Amino acid sequence: MTSSRVLVLASASPARLGLLKQAGFDPRVLVSGVDEEAITAPTPAELARVLAVAKAEAVAGGGLLDGGELVVGCDSVLELDDRALGKPKDAAEAVERWRAMRGRSGVLRTGHCVIDTLTGRQVSRTGSTTVRFGTPDDAEVAAYVASGEPLNMAGAFSIDGRAAPFVEGIDGDSGNVIGLSLPLLRRLLAELDVRITDLWV
């Protein structure tokens, strides 16, 4: 099956790309270059959505598309104590995050935006999944941070990597925690009158 529509992922995340490829898509990847630190919003959920919109709009309007593409932008933050936690700035902050998270629950908020460059229509929503963290001891936290993985992850963790043993469970869509909710993407595409199965390759 070959789609006449091209799916463009406005993200450098290998995890998001992997989710799409496993689900039958072969998206083109274009990194937005958006300065995430310059964007603010009143709540973590809205921040995730606004960041996703900014990334999708930057790629859709960046002059690198042929026309007719479907641009998908995503961004994730972990909400803990009413704060939006993105990627830690360094190893010390990652250790501090894990000390605050262990034994508790947080909500992973992933903003999604889809822009149909054929029609100019745009839709966006935020997916939310509760993450229940385990209680890794200080040595385990230090070893995890030393691996370098948490420095590239919103909330300083990933459920599909080395942090998996430290996550007791999730309530909601696991893909949303990894960085892209496929059920939410299907619903957003449907709002744009695009059937997700028509984008399979």
MDAnalysis code that builds the backbone (N, CA, C; Angstrom):
import MDAnalysis as mda
import numpy as np

u = mda.Universe.empty(603, n_residues=201, atom_resindex=np.repeat(np.arange(201), 3), trajectory=True)
u.add_TopologyAttr("name", ["N", "CA", "C"] * 201)
u.add_TopologyAttr("resid", np.arange(1, 202))
u.add_TopologyAttr("resname", ["MET", "THR", "SER", "SER", "ARG", "VAL", "LEU", "VAL", "LEU", "ALA", "SER", "ALA", "SER", "PRO", "ALA", "ARG", "LEU", "GLY", "LEU", "LEU", "LYS", "GLN", "ALA", "GLY", "PHE", "ASP", "PRO", "ARG", "VAL", "LEU", "VAL", "SER", "GLY", "VAL", "ASP", "GLU", "GLU", "ALA", "ILE", "THR", "ALA", "PRO", "THR", "PRO", "ALA", "GLU", "LEU", "ALA", "ARG", "VAL", "LEU", "ALA", "VAL", "ALA", "LYS", "ALA", "GLU", "ALA", "VAL", "ALA", "GLY", "GLY", "GLY", "LEU", "LEU", "ASP", "GLY", "GLY", "GLU", "LEU", "VAL", "VAL", "GLY", "CYS", "ASP", "SER", "VAL", "LEU", "GLU", "LEU", "ASP", "ASP", "ARG", "ALA", "LEU", "GLY", "LYS", "PRO", "LYS", "ASP", "ALA", "ALA", "GLU", "ALA", "VAL", "GLU", "ARG", "TRP", "ARG", "ALA", "MET", "ARG", "GLY", "ARG", "SER", "GLY", "VAL", "LEU", "ARG", "THR", "GLY", "HIS", "CYS", "VAL", "ILE", "ASP", "THR", "LEU", "THR", "GLY", "ARG", "GLN", "VAL", "SER", "ARG", "THR", "GLY", "SER", "THR", "THR", "VAL", "ARG", "PHE", "GLY", "THR", "PRO", "ASP", "ASP", "ALA", "GLU", "VAL", "ALA", "ALA", "TYR", "VAL", "ALA", "SER", "GLY", "GLU", "PRO", "LEU", "ASN", "MET", "ALA", "GLY", "ALA", "PHE", "SER", "ILE", "ASP", "GLY", "ARG", "ALA", "ALA", "PRO", "PHE", "VAL", "GLU", "GLY", "ILE", "ASP", "GLY", "ASP", "SER", "GLY", "ASN", "VAL", "ILE", "GLY", "LEU", "SER", "LEU", "PRO", "LEU", "LEU", "ARG", "ARG", "LEU", "LEU", "ALA", "GLU", "LEU", "ASP", "VAL", "ARG", "ILE", "THR", "ASP", "LEU", "TRP", "VAL"])
u.atoms.positions = np.array([
    [0.848, -1.179, 0.000],
    [0.000, 0.000, 0.000],
    [0.891, 1.239, 0.000],
    [0.668, 2.139, -0.901],
    [1.432, 3.378, -0.960],
    [0.477, 4.555, -0.895],
    [0.706, 5.434, 0.089],
    [-0.172, 6.588, 0.259],
    [0.263, 7.717, -0.653],
    [-0.708, 8.492, -1.118],
    [-0.401, 9.673, -1.911],
    [-0.049, 10.846, -1.017],
    [-0.310, 10.708, 0.296],
    [0.011, 11.755, 1.260],
    [1.311, 11.421, 1.980],
    [2.119, 12.425, 2.221],
    [3.392, 12.234, 2.914],
    [3.240, 12.709, 4.359],
    [3.633, 11.851, 5.296],
    [3.617, 12.195, 6.704],
    [4.995, 12.754, 7.068],
    [5.007, 13.920, 7.710],
    [6.261, 14.559, 8.114],
    [6.281, 14.673, 9.626],
    [7.328, 14.154, 10.258],
    [7.483, 14.238, 11.700],
    [8.384, 15.424, 12.026],
    [7.832, 16.401, 12.723],
    [8.586, 17.612, 13.070],
    [9.291, 17.409, 14.408],
    [10.151, 16.394, 14.459],
    [10.812, 16.048, 15.715],
    [12.066, 15.239, 15.412],
    [13.089, 15.449, 16.233],
    [14.327, 14.678, 16.090],
    [14.299, 13.415, 16.945],
    [13.183, 13.171, 17.630],
    [13.103, 12.061, 18.574],
    [13.123, 10.704, 17.875],
    [14.155, 9.880, 18.134],
    [14.152, 8.530, 17.553],
    [13.029, 7.661, 18.105],
    [12.585, 7.952, 19.331],
    [11.490, 7.169, 19.918],
    [10.188, 7.420, 19.170],
    [9.904, 8.684, 18.845],
    [8.681, 8.986, 18.089],
    [8.753, 8.376, 16.692],
    [9.897, 8.495, 16.071],
    [10.062, 7.903, 14.739],
    [9.871, 6.392, 14.811],
    [10.421, 5.773, 15.836],
    [10.280, 4.329, 15.991],
    [8.843, 3.898, 16.169],
    [8.068, 4.661, 16.958],
    [6.655, 4.342, 17.143],
    [5.906, 4.379, 15.817],
    [6.172, 5.405, 15.009],
    [5.478, 5.532, 13.727],
    [5.876, 4.415, 12.774],
    [7.151, 4.090, 12.740],
    [7.606, 3.019, 11.833],
    [7.020, 1.672, 12.244],
    [6.975, 1.394, 13.552],
    [6.406, 0.132, 14.029],
    [4.924, 0.027, 13.700],
    [4.267, 1.178, 13.587],
    [2.824, 1.189, 13.311],
    [2.500, 1.245, 11.820],
    [3.531, 1.123, 10.962],
    [3.273, 1.017, 9.530],
    [3.478, 2.268, 8.707],
    [4.129, 3.281, 9.297],
    [4.358, 4.531, 8.578],
    [5.842, 4.701, 8.247],
    [6.121, 5.534, 7.292],
    [7.508, 5.841, 6.942],
    [7.631, 7.357, 6.785],
    [7.591, 8.074, 7.921],
    [7.550, 9.531, 7.839],
    [8.884, 10.140, 7.414],
    [8.774, 11.293, 6.794],
    [9.944, 12.124, 6.546],
    [10.194, 12.915, 7.830],
    [11.450, 13.059, 8.228],
    [11.778, 13.771, 9.465],
    [12.381, 15.129, 9.129],
    [11.793, 16.177, 9.704],
    [12.331, 17.531, 9.602],
    [12.327, 18.145, 10.998],
    [13.486, 18.519, 11.482],
    [13.594, 19.084, 12.833],
    [13.196, 20.553, 12.794],
    [12.390, 20.972, 13.767],
    [11.806, 22.313, 13.747],
    [12.786, 23.419, 14.097],
    [13.716, 23.149, 14.999],
    [14.624, 24.193, 15.447],
    [13.996, 25.192, 16.398],
    [12.823, 24.884, 16.941],
    [12.129, 25.788, 17.854],
    [12.903, 25.901, 19.173],
    [13.031, 27.108, 19.686],
    [13.656, 27.351, 20.985],
    [12.611, 27.075, 22.067],
    [12.663, 25.876, 22.633],
    [11.650, 25.456, 23.599],
    [11.674, 26.316, 24.864],
    [12.835, 26.807, 25.247],
    [12.960, 27.596, 26.469],
    [12.230, 28.937, 26.365],
    [12.002, 29.389, 25.137],
    [11.374, 30.704, 24.940],
    [9.857, 30.640, 24.996],
    [9.300, 29.436, 25.107],
    [7.839, 29.267, 25.066],
    [7.304, 28.987, 26.460],
    [6.239, 29.690, 26.814],
    [5.608, 29.503, 28.122],
    [4.111, 29.273, 27.948],
    [3.491, 28.742, 28.998],
    [2.046, 28.510, 29.008],
    [1.609, 28.386, 30.458],
    [0.327, 28.592, 30.732],
    [-0.132, 28.604, 32.126],
    [-0.138, 27.253, 32.833],
    [-0.215, 26.158, 32.086],
    [-0.237, 24.823, 32.706],
    [0.704, 23.899, 31.942],
    [1.170, 22.812, 32.578],
    [2.011, 21.852, 31.865],
    [1.321, 21.262, 30.640],
    [0.016, 20.966, 30.739],
    [-0.705, 20.392, 29.603],
    [-0.746, 21.365, 28.433],
    [-0.996, 22.632, 28.734],
    [-1.039, 23.627, 27.677],
    [0.357, 23.893, 27.118],
    [1.374, 23.838, 27.969],
    [2.745, 24.025, 27.489],
    [3.110, 22.944, 26.480],
    [2.763, 21.699, 26.787],
    [3.061, 20.603, 25.854],
    [2.363, 20.836, 24.514],
    [1.107, 21.276, 24.562],
    [0.358, 21.510, 23.328],
    [0.954, 22.671, 22.534],
    [1.259, 23.771, 23.210],
    [1.794, 24.952, 22.531],
    [3.153, 24.646, 21.900],
    [3.982, 23.871, 22.591],
    [5.279, 23.476, 22.019],
    [5.088, 22.617, 20.769],
    [4.118, 21.697, 20.826],
    [3.849, 20.851, 19.659],
    [3.381, 21.689, 18.482],
    [2.515, 22.666, 18.744],
    [2.036, 23.557, 17.687],
    [3.188, 24.343, 17.092],
    [4.057, 24.874, 17.950],
    [5.187, 25.667, 17.469],
    [6.091, 24.845, 16.560],
    [6.326, 23.595, 16.933],
    [7.193, 22.732, 16.119],
    [6.546, 22.415, 14.774],
    [5.263, 22.062, 14.802],
    [4.569, 21.739, 13.552],
    [4.496, 22.953, 12.632],
    [4.196, 24.119, 13.198],
    [4.090, 25.331, 12.380],
    [5.434, 25.724, 11.791],
    [6.510, 25.545, 12.564],
    [7.839, 25.902, 12.063],
    [8.216, 25.049, 10.855],
    [7.885, 23.769, 10.914],
    [8.202, 22.876, 9.794],
    [7.255, 23.129, 8.622],
    [5.965, 23.292, 8.910],
    [4.987, 23.522, 7.836],
    [5.287, 24.810, 7.077],
    [5.811, 25.808, 7.780],
    [6.082, 27.087, 7.135],
    [7.547, 27.323, 6.830],
    [8.344, 26.272, 6.918],
    [9.792, 26.432, 6.779],
    [10.333, 26.435, 5.369],
    [9.454, 26.242, 4.387],
    [9.893, 26.286, 2.999],
    [10.589, 25.039, 2.492],
    [10.517, 23.941, 3.258],
    [11.196, 22.709, 2.851],
    [10.233, 21.627, 2.365],
    [8.946, 21.954, 2.307],
    [7.951, 20.962, 1.899],
    [7.545, 21.174, 0.451],
    [7.044, 20.101, -0.147],
    [6.630, 20.148, -1.546],
    [5.177, 20.577, -1.700],
    [4.407, 20.445, -0.623],
    [2.980, 20.772, -0.673],
    [2.139, 19.510, -0.523],
    [1.129, 19.575, 0.326],
    [0.246, 18.431, 0.529],
    [0.642, 17.505, 1.658],
    [1.742, 17.813, 2.360],
    [2.173, 16.949, 3.454],
    [1.297, 17.113, 4.690],
    [1.330, 16.107, 5.535],
    [0.691, 16.141, 6.848],
    [1.809, 16.225, 7.877],
    [1.906, 17.356, 8.549],
    [3.003, 17.596, 9.484],
    [2.535, 17.290, 10.902],
    [3.304, 16.462, 11.599],
    [2.991, 16.082, 12.972],
    [4.067, 16.641, 13.894],
    [3.646, 17.488, 14.839],
    [4.553, 18.006, 15.856],
    [4.155, 17.475, 17.217],
    [5.145, 17.125, 18.035],
    [4.877, 16.627, 19.384],
    [5.890, 17.200, 20.362],
    [5.475, 17.321, 21.607],
    [6.413, 17.669, 22.660],
    [5.878, 17.149, 23.986],
    [6.788, 16.705, 24.851],
    [6.387, 16.094, 26.115],
    [6.996, 16.819, 27.305],
    [6.222, 16.884, 28.386],
    [6.721, 17.341, 29.678],
    [6.118, 16.441, 30.749],
    [6.827, 16.300, 31.854],
    [6.297, 15.568, 32.998],
    [5.740, 16.578, 33.992],
    [4.483, 16.393, 34.373],
    [3.893, 17.261, 35.386],
    [4.061, 16.622, 36.755],
    [4.784, 17.315, 37.624],
    [5.008, 16.858, 38.992],
    [4.924, 18.088, 39.895],
    [4.095, 18.015, 40.912],
    [3.888, 19.158, 41.813],
    [3.483, 20.409, 41.039],
    [2.630, 20.223, 40.043],
    [2.098, 21.322, 39.218],
    [3.170, 22.029, 38.391],
    [4.328, 21.414, 38.244],
    [5.407, 21.983, 37.437],
    [5.616, 21.139, 36.193],
    [6.019, 21.796, 35.110],
    [6.340, 21.097, 33.859],
    [7.830, 20.820, 33.828],
    [8.190, 19.546, 33.810],
    [9.594, 19.153, 33.786],
    [9.945, 18.598, 32.409],
    [10.827, 19.297, 31.728],
    [11.297, 18.825, 30.433],
    [12.578, 18.035, 30.611],
    [13.497, 18.165, 29.667],
    [14.784, 17.481, 29.781],
    [15.627, 18.177, 30.855],
    [16.285, 17.408, 31.726],
    [17.151, 18.038, 32.722],
    [18.341, 18.709, 32.044],
    [18.805, 19.810, 32.631],
    [19.893, 20.558, 31.991],
    [21.241, 19.885, 32.173],
    [21.360, 19.057, 33.228],
    [22.633, 18.366, 33.458],
    [22.391, 17.156, 34.356],
    [23.469, 16.413, 34.647],
    [23.355, 15.188, 35.445],
    [22.870, 15.485, 36.864],
    [23.335, 16.586, 37.439],
    [22.923, 16.913, 38.804],
    [21.416, 17.138, 38.887],
    [20.870, 17.812, 37.886],
    [19.426, 18.038, 37.883],
    [18.681, 16.725, 37.668],
    [19.216, 15.828, 36.852],
    [18.573, 14.526, 36.639],
    [18.521, 13.727, 37.940],
    [19.595, 13.766, 38.726],
    [19.612, 13.075, 40.021],
    [18.571, 13.691, 40.953],
    [18.511, 15.005, 40.975],
    [17.540, 15.707, 41.818],
    [16.113, 15.339, 41.420],
    [15.864, 15.252, 40.113],
    [14.531, 14.873, 39.630],
    [14.139, 13.496, 40.151],
    [15.061, 12.536, 40.012],
    [14.731, 11.176, 40.409],
    [14.501, 11.068, 41.917],
    [15.231, 11.837, 42.681],
    [14.998, 11.826, 44.123],
    [13.615, 12.369, 44.451],
    [13.143, 13.311, 43.650],
    [11.807, 13.884, 43.856],
    [10.709, 12.959, 43.340],
    [11.004, 12.185, 42.279],
    [9.971, 11.366, 41.639],
    [9.762, 10.008, 42.297],
    [10.820, 9.441, 42.856],
    [10.715, 8.039, 43.291],
    [9.655, 7.852, 44.380],
    [8.899, 6.780, 44.185],
    [7.818, 6.461, 45.097],
    [6.561, 7.282, 44.893],
    [6.542, 8.098, 43.827],
    [5.406, 8.980, 43.578],
    [4.851, 8.760, 42.171],
    [3.816, 9.503, 41.853],
    [3.244, 9.465, 40.507],
    [3.328, 10.850, 39.885],
    [3.535, 10.883, 38.576],
    [3.499, 12.124, 37.817],
    [2.643, 11.902, 36.587],
    [2.340, 12.973, 35.876],
    [1.532, 12.859, 34.660],
    [2.374, 13.304, 33.470],
    [2.560, 12.383, 32.536],
    [3.304, 12.714, 31.322],
    [2.336, 13.356, 30.336],
    [2.601, 14.597, 29.989],
    [1.751, 15.348, 29.055],
    [2.481, 15.424, 27.717],
    [1.851, 14.925, 26.665],
    [2.433, 15.035, 25.329],
    [1.480, 15.799, 24.425],
    [1.950, 16.955, 23.973],
    [1.181, 17.746, 23.035],
    [1.329, 17.192, 21.632],
    [0.246, 17.214, 20.877],
    [0.226, 16.744, 19.492],
    [-0.404, 17.819, 18.615],
    [0.207, 18.085, 17.487],
    [-0.376, 19.005, 16.518],
    [-0.215, 18.403, 15.130],
    [-1.270, 18.434, 14.354],
    [-1.221, 17.967, 12.966],
    [-1.670, 19.108, 12.066],
    [-0.858, 19.405, 11.063],
    [-1.185, 20.430, 10.077],
    [-1.271, 19.782, 8.708],
    [-2.402, 19.971, 8.046],
    [-2.574, 19.505, 6.676],
    [-2.160, 20.656, 5.754],
    [-0.997, 20.530, 5.144],
    [-0.503, 21.633, 4.313],
    [-1.251, 21.734, 2.985],
    [-2.090, 20.738, 2.682],
    [-2.919, 20.812, 1.478],
    [-4.091, 21.766, 1.678],
    [-4.706, 21.683, 2.869],
    [-5.890, 22.502, 3.155],
    [-5.585, 23.681, 4.085],
    [-4.452, 23.621, 4.773],
    [-4.130, 24.652, 5.747],
    [-4.790, 24.446, 7.098],
    [-5.554, 23.361, 7.235],
    [-6.232, 23.103, 8.510],
    [-5.252, 22.552, 9.539],
    [-5.559, 22.822, 10.798],
    [-4.664, 22.446, 11.889],
    [-5.475, 22.025, 13.103],
    [-5.047, 20.959, 13.786],
    [-5.700, 20.510, 15.015],
    [-4.616, 20.176, 16.033],
    [-4.950, 20.336, 17.315],
    [-3.970, 20.020, 18.356],
    [-4.680, 19.615, 19.639],
    [-4.065, 18.694, 20.383],
    [-4.565, 18.221, 21.670],
    [-3.362, 17.767, 22.502],
    [-3.612, 17.587, 23.793],
    [-2.597, 17.033, 24.682],
    [-3.071, 15.697, 25.220],
    [-2.210, 14.694, 25.118],
    [-2.485, 13.388, 25.713],
    [-1.851, 13.330, 27.095],
    [-2.501, 12.641, 28.038],
    [-2.012, 12.576, 29.419],
    [-2.005, 11.138, 29.915],
    [-0.893, 10.735, 30.514],
    [-0.742, 9.389, 31.056],
    [-0.083, 9.474, 32.421],
    [-0.680, 8.825, 33.415],
    [-0.093, 8.811, 34.758],
    [1.015, 7.766, 34.828],
    [2.149, 8.171, 35.384],
    [3.308, 7.288, 35.531],
    [3.576, 7.086, 37.018],
    [3.625, 5.816, 37.446],
    [3.898, 5.490, 38.846],
    [5.355, 5.040, 38.969],
    [6.142, 5.857, 39.642],
    [7.567, 5.592, 39.755],
    [7.882, 4.649, 40.912],
    [8.894, 3.819, 40.713],
    [9.384, 2.938, 41.752],
    [10.315, 3.685, 42.693],
    [11.109, 2.916, 43.443],
    [11.976, 3.527, 44.447],
    [13.427, 3.091, 44.248],
    [14.043, 3.456, 43.113],
    [15.462, 3.133, 42.947],
    [16.284, 3.801, 44.040],
    [17.296, 3.090, 44.554],
    [18.126, 3.697, 45.590],
    [19.127, 4.664, 44.954],
    [19.897, 5.338, 45.789],
    [20.796, 6.370, 45.288],
    [21.817, 5.808, 44.301],
    [22.287, 4.591, 44.544],
    [23.277, 3.979, 43.646],
    [22.650, 3.681, 42.288],
    [21.398, 3.219, 42.290],
    [20.713, 2.937, 41.034],
    [20.442, 4.223, 40.258],
    [20.034, 5.262, 40.957],
    [19.808, 6.551, 40.307],
    [21.109, 7.064, 39.701],
    [22.205, 6.966, 40.452],
    [23.492, 7.439, 39.959],
    [23.918, 6.666, 38.716],
    [23.708, 5.357, 38.722],
    [24.077, 4.543, 37.569],
    [23.226, 4.893, 36.357],
    [21.939, 5.136, 36.595],
    [21.062, 5.493, 35.485],
    [21.452, 6.840, 34.890],
    [21.690, 7.803, 35.737],
    [22.085, 9.126, 35.244],
    [23.423, 9.053, 34.512],
    [24.342, 8.236, 35.019],
    [25.657, 8.082, 34.376],
    [25.547, 7.481, 32.980],
    [24.439, 6.767, 32.700],
    [24.246, 6.188, 31.362],
    [24.003, 7.272, 30.313],
    [23.607, 8.457, 30.773],
    [23.331, 9.559, 29.856],
    [21.906, 9.604, 29.328],
    [21.166, 8.506, 29.465],
    [19.818, 8.442, 28.897],
    [18.874, 9.528, 29.407],
    [18.831, 9.797, 30.723],
    [17.820, 10.745, 31.195],
    [18.050, 12.180, 30.732],
    [19.250, 12.496, 30.280],
    [19.517, 13.867, 29.842],
    [18.803, 14.207, 28.542],
    [18.329, 13.197, 27.829],
    [17.638, 13.405, 26.556],
    [16.144, 13.161, 26.645],
    [15.628, 13.009, 27.874],
    [14.229, 12.620, 28.048],
    [13.445, 13.636, 28.864],
    [12.235, 13.942, 28.425],
    [11.344, 14.769, 29.237],
    [11.095, 14.064, 30.559],
    [11.282, 14.762, 31.664],
    [11.087, 14.147, 32.961],
    [12.244, 13.294, 33.421],
    [13.293, 13.191, 32.613],
    [14.511, 12.435, 32.960],
    [14.286, 10.925, 33.041],
    [13.362, 10.408, 32.214],
    [13.152, 8.963, 32.202],
    [12.518, 8.532, 30.891],
    [12.588, 7.222, 30.641],
    [11.893, 6.626, 29.507],
    [11.405, 5.244, 29.913],
    [10.211, 4.890, 29.504],
    [9.696, 3.561, 29.860],
    [10.163, 2.486, 28.884],
    [10.810, 2.898, 27.789],
    [11.282, 1.906, 26.813],
    [12.808, 1.864, 26.774],
    [13.420, 2.237, 27.877],
    [14.881, 2.229, 27.952],
    [15.338, 1.751, 29.316],
    [16.444, 2.307, 29.793],
    [17.058, 1.841, 31.033],
    [16.257, 2.187, 32.281],
    [15.343, 3.123, 32.186],
    [14.528, 3.473, 33.357],
    [13.356, 2.529, 33.553],
    [13.114, 1.624, 32.602],
    [11.951, 0.740, 32.700],
    [11.872, -0.011, 34.030],
    [12.981, -0.496, 34.596],
    [12.883, -1.192, 35.886],
    [12.474, -0.288, 37.045],
    [12.552, 1.023, 36.842],
    [12.245, 1.972, 37.911],
    [10.845, 2.568, 37.780],
    [10.065, 2.069, 36.832],
    [8.685, 2.537, 36.647],
    [7.762, 1.376, 36.986],
    [6.974, 1.545, 38.031],
    [6.115, 0.461, 38.507],
    [4.920, 0.219, 37.594],
    [4.461, 1.264, 36.920],
    [3.326, 1.093, 36.030],
    [2.859, 2.424, 35.483],
    [1.949, 2.337, 34.526],
    [1.353, 3.546, 33.961],
    [-0.151, 3.353, 33.856],
    [-0.867, 4.444, 33.895],
    [-2.314, 4.429, 33.714],
    [-2.630, 5.271, 32.490],
    [-2.835, 4.585, 31.361],
    [-3.091, 5.289, 30.114],
    [-2.269, 4.730, 28.979],
    [-2.087, 5.529, 27.964],
    [-1.430, 5.115, 26.728],
    [0.093, 5.130, 26.883],
    [0.734, 3.976, 26.704],
    [2.188, 3.898, 26.838],
    [2.900, 4.697, 25.755],
    [2.331, 4.721, 24.549],
    [2.943, 5.491, 23.473],
    [3.028, 6.962, 23.811],
    [2.047, 7.461, 24.528],
    [2.055, 8.861, 24.934],
    [3.262, 9.170, 25.814],
    [3.651, 8.201, 26.658],
    [4.818, 8.373, 27.525],
    [6.101, 8.321, 26.703],
    [6.121, 7.473, 25.697],
    [7.300, 7.369, 24.833],
    [7.439, 8.625, 23.971],
    [6.311, 9.270, 23.678],
    [6.412, 10.544, 22.969],
    [5.369, 10.812, 21.915],
    [4.509, 9.833, 21.619],
    [3.472, 10.047, 20.606],
    [2.346, 9.040, 20.826],
    [1.132, 9.555, 20.992],
    [-0.027, 8.685, 21.172],
    [-0.635, 8.372, 19.819],
    [-0.546, 7.131, 19.397],
    [-1.115, 6.745, 18.103],
    [-2.639, 6.847, 18.092],
    [-3.346, 6.477, 19.183],
    [-4.798, 6.680, 19.174],
    [-5.180, 8.159, 19.045],
    [-4.442, 9.024, 19.730],
    [-4.734, 10.452, 19.624],
    [-4.402, 10.958, 18.222],
    [-3.308, 10.483, 17.646],
    [-2.966, 10.868, 16.271],
    [-4.076, 10.454, 15.312],
    [-4.631, 9.261, 15.487],
    [-5.733, 8.804, 14.624],
    [-6.925, 9.747, 14.726],
    [-7.256, 10.167, 15.961],
    [-8.400, 11.054, 16.139],
    [-8.144, 12.431, 15.516],
    [-6.933, 12.933, 15.651],
    [-6.610, 14.242, 15.063],
    [-6.664, 14.187, 13.537],
    [-6.124, 13.130, 12.963],
    [-6.191, 12.971, 11.507],
    [-7.640, 12.881, 11.039],
    [-8.461, 12.168, 11.819],
    [-9.883, 12.046, 11.445],
    [-10.561, 13.411, 11.428],
    [-10.165, 14.302, 12.350],
    [-10.731, 15.654, 12.348],
    [-10.353, 16.417, 11.077],
    [-9.258, 16.002, 10.464],
    [-8.816, 16.620, 9.206],
    [-9.300, 15.829, 7.992],
    [-10.215, 14.872, 8.249],
    [-10.782, 14.022, 7.184],
    [-9.723, 13.153, 6.514],
    [-8.764, 12.691, 7.301],
    [-7.733, 11.781, 6.812],
    [-7.832, 10.487, 7.607],
    [-7.949, 9.363, 6.904],
    [-7.992, 8.069, 7.574],
    [-6.565, 7.582, 7.796],
    [-6.231, 7.212, 9.041],
    [-4.853, 6.869, 9.358],
    [-4.346, 5.667, 8.554],
    [-5.250, 4.740, 8.246],
    [-4.828, 3.570, 7.489],
    [-4.411, 3.908, 6.057],
    [-4.861, 5.052, 5.568],
    [-4.453, 5.470, 4.230],
    [-3.008, 5.958, 4.185],
    [-2.392, 6.129, 5.349],
    [-1.008, 6.588, 5.410],
    [-0.013, 5.451, 5.620],
    [-0.537, 4.224, 5.748],
    [0.372, 3.076, 5.885],
    [1.173, 2.880, 4.602],
    [2.375, 2.358, 4.748],
    [3.213, 2.051, 3.575],
    [3.514, 0.572, 3.513],
])
